[in-house]
Amino acid sequence: MSFWKHESAVVDDGAQIGENTKVWHFSHVCAGARIGADCSLGQGVFVGNDVSIGRNVKIQNNVSVYDAVTLEDDVFCGPSMVFTNVYNPRSAVPRKNEYRRTLVRRGATLGANCTIVCGTTLGEYSFVGAGAVVKGDVPPHALMVGVPARQIGWMSRHGEKLDLPVSGEGRATCPGSGEVYELNKDGLHRVQPLEPQA
């Protein structure tokens, strides 16, 4: 076994778990789950059958990653945040054939106690604040807060708020990494370093 699990955790036969991943107290990973290397699943985490989790994903305590959710590499799920997979659930109405897929792109952060309504895509390095309720797609690098969530700014790959308007044009430097970002009509993009001149 190339991953580690606490003795109280349950990992069903058939689950694929990558090297150096840790599964902590009272967590449950279902048989169909696919989890990459170097991940951490905190206390009380549930991972469903139709779930794909990339490398270096951090899932904090009390998070359930239900069927039809995909987390790409380097995603952070804060404590007690919530995924859904049925838009209009009723106990008496079976709707397992109506699951809506949720995709969380590389490097995104989902803050503590936020809720992601199913059928949405969260862009690369987007940042959802604590307690926010996301009901639609989120652009890459967008900073989202509130109920329902609205965009109030832009975040760098390093997790720093950039000095840029929500819409318009401009350039900003990440105070943490020194990377330069450019905002235009197509969204926010990291500016590649220029080749040194001879």
Secondary structure, 3 states (H helix, E strand, C coil): CCCEECCCCEECCCCEECCCCEECCCCEECCCCEECCCCEECCCCEECCCEEECCCCEECCCCEECCCEEECCCCEECCCCEECCCCCCECCECCHHHCCCEEECCCCEECCCCEECCCCEECCCCEECCCCEECCCECCCEEEECCCCEEEEEECCCCCECCCCCCCCEEEECCCCCCEEEEECCEEEECCCCCCCC
